[in-house]
């Protein structure tokens, strides 16, 4: 809500950090931990272009770490893999991005943004026949 409706990425990241903390403290909330890490990573991905280039690298690193945490906790739907691929693409890790977006398409072959990202990744490597 904070990102989409208000455009307040920092507040959204704070809410996600609080959600992660609450999920870690309460056994009944552990089922939400993968999604909390996923959204925390998305917040950092969205935040990276808005900061000085000096800070941008550490924000991308936080995003990638949170995506990895989400994956380790069982987050595995197509939107997770798409967002994870997008973060790798933004950090110019094309090979990882390509594998992750293919994973997103395995889970939902009708997700048009995943197809667009795959085409962009393939054309960036001049792999027109794939």
Helices and strands as residue ranges (DSSP letters): I 2-6, H 9-25, G 27-32, H 33-48, H 53-72, H 78-90, H 94-107, H 112-124
